[in-house]
């Protein structure tokens, strides 16, 4: 079948032509399912405005998993809540940025349109299951609502599917648990029910905030396998927020490392673990307990403290803690302290790092 041909112009460019001589329409690459651009979230405090998320950008596409990692307080969970406009206001407020979902900006969408997206198109597993379930409804009522809204299932069909999902996430005697209220369940059981509720909807995007921290290792493995199976079957995208770098290594395609409200490194998962470029990422990886470590040996730590986000330093936010900076000439150290680095590609690597002097390469 005729597909068209290429014509070289006087300027030396090749233009695709149809069989009738008209230029073929240009095919742009498909846009990501979710794209977050220059997101800022600010909280009002007694000491002044605190920017918890500062210029964060990332994207995730179908059948891909992005890991957001970093220490507590770095802005991971706040970034996730902002995607669904769930920042409590007051004291928090999304002060800048765009959240493009299937090319629509969720930050500018009328509030009445958001419920149709939350839970159905985008599902979230919250970090705190204690406050995520409605205390006045049984587990069956809450799981059944998801299935009725998403798939239009009747009560009997929804109950059978909910029972099956509870068993899948490791809950014994699911018929009994369906009749329970949230206060009658343990923290770990509530966490598994939140996971079941999110996965029942078969969303286009799952945002999972520390989804397996309250669970034992066996249940963790079952849950992660269930998420991967759903991803392969439906093409679901996932943003995984975690401090567990072992989970990141086994699940994520890409990793964004956050520090003090910003992304400091973004790369394919393998590149993060094998050839990270930001000194903070390397410090984070060095602090992981490893097999074969002698009991008397001390874990590696990162010296110093995270800077205050009420008055962040003018240059690199990691500069005062950075072991690499201390090895540089004084003029270069001054640059680290005074000039804010951009997140840019590092030559010879697939990594992007917000560092003037990356660990094993030069900025492009």
Secondary structure, 3 states (H helix, E strand, C coil): CCCCEEEECCCCCEEEECCCCCECCCCCCCCCCEEEEEEEEEEEECCEEEEEEEEEEEEECCCCEEEEECCCCCCHHHHHHHHCCCCCCCCEEEEEEEEEECCEEHHHCCHHHHCCCECCCEEEECCCHHHCCCCCCEHHHHHHHHHHHHHCCCHHHHHHHHHHHHHHCCCCCHHHHHCCEHHHCCHHHHHHHHHHHHHHCCCCEEEEECCCCCCCHHHHHHHHHHHHHHHHHHCCEEEEECCCHHHHHHHCCEEEEEECCEEEEEEEHHHHHHHCCCHHHHHHHHCCCCCCCCCCCCCCCCCCCCCCCCCCCCCCCCHHHCCCHHHCCHHHHHHHHHCCCCCEEECCCCCEECCCCCCCCCEC
